[in-house]
Amino acid sequence: MTDHVRISVEDRVMRIAFNRPDKKNAITNAMYQAMGEALVRAEQDPGIRAVLFEGEGDAFTAGNDLADFAAVASGQLARSDMKAHTFLEALARAEKPYVAAVQGLAVGIGVTMLMHCDLVYVADDARLTTPFVNLALVPEAASSWLIPARIGHARAFAMFALGEPVDGRTAAAIGLANAAVPAGEVRAKALNSAKALATRPLGAVQATKRLMRDAAAISALMKRENEIFGQRLGSAEAAEAFRAFAERRAPDFSKISD
Ligand code: COA
């Protein structure tokens, strides 16, 4: 159990809130496990008809906890003990509708998970980044396909390889989100939409979601990405990237090439 994810149910909507605001809601192993288990419960519970992801504080989430990545890179944490896959598998298998409310920063998985949400509301001034290559990593959560499919290769590559940010208004304009609204309204807007979804006929909602996404292809790609992600985590480049973050300096990749 962790206090860093708050899970509640309101009007048949399961609310999953990142609750680690002092660390910009960076997601730890324990948080992935709690969220993965909650999503399995949501699928099984006939009383839950929609899931809402949101974040406490000024950020949605700064993505995977980099200390956990560093622990894997240095061998202190076994890759097989990482629980991100529990969460990713639940996203891939999802049949109930997911909604997200994004304020402030969304980094890495904070963006890629949005590709598995059916309605996404962002704050006008939200900042979405997927700086995988800056960390010597590769995209995950099937985002290497899902993001270019939404916004085209050119913009997606700039996000992945240059870490180019996308603001909330642009995210809505290019199809990464349904709408951009003032930051103070984003959670209420998303909650209202989730509650509206919960009043729709669940069988039809689920059948529509199943028709609109190829769950088997998503799972297969996640598996492929995961293999390469694991190799990258063990690379000298990634070790330098994580050291640089901990030491609050820019990484120097000039003398490393693997
Ligand atoms: N993992 C672990 N800790 C993180 C974190 C992460 N992904 N993101 C932020 N934090 C921590 C910081 O270390 C800091 O902790 P401290 O107060 O104990 O020093 C705290 O959260 C606040 O972050 P800070 O960097 O001071 O805030 P900021 O507003 O200047 O910058 C970010 C915010 C998100 C831009 C910056 O923290 C960042 O780049 N984080 C890494 C994001 C990332 O690469 N995620 C992985 C993607 S795959």
Boltz pocket constraint, residues with backbone or C-beta under 6 A from the ligand:
constraints:
  - pocket:
      binder: B
      contacts: [[A, 22], [A, 23], [A, 24], [A, 26], [A, 27], [A, 62], [A, 63], [A, 64], [A, 65], [A, 66], [A, 67], [A, 105], [A, 107], [A, 108], [A, 109], [A, 131], [A, 132], [A, 135]]
      max_distance: 6.0
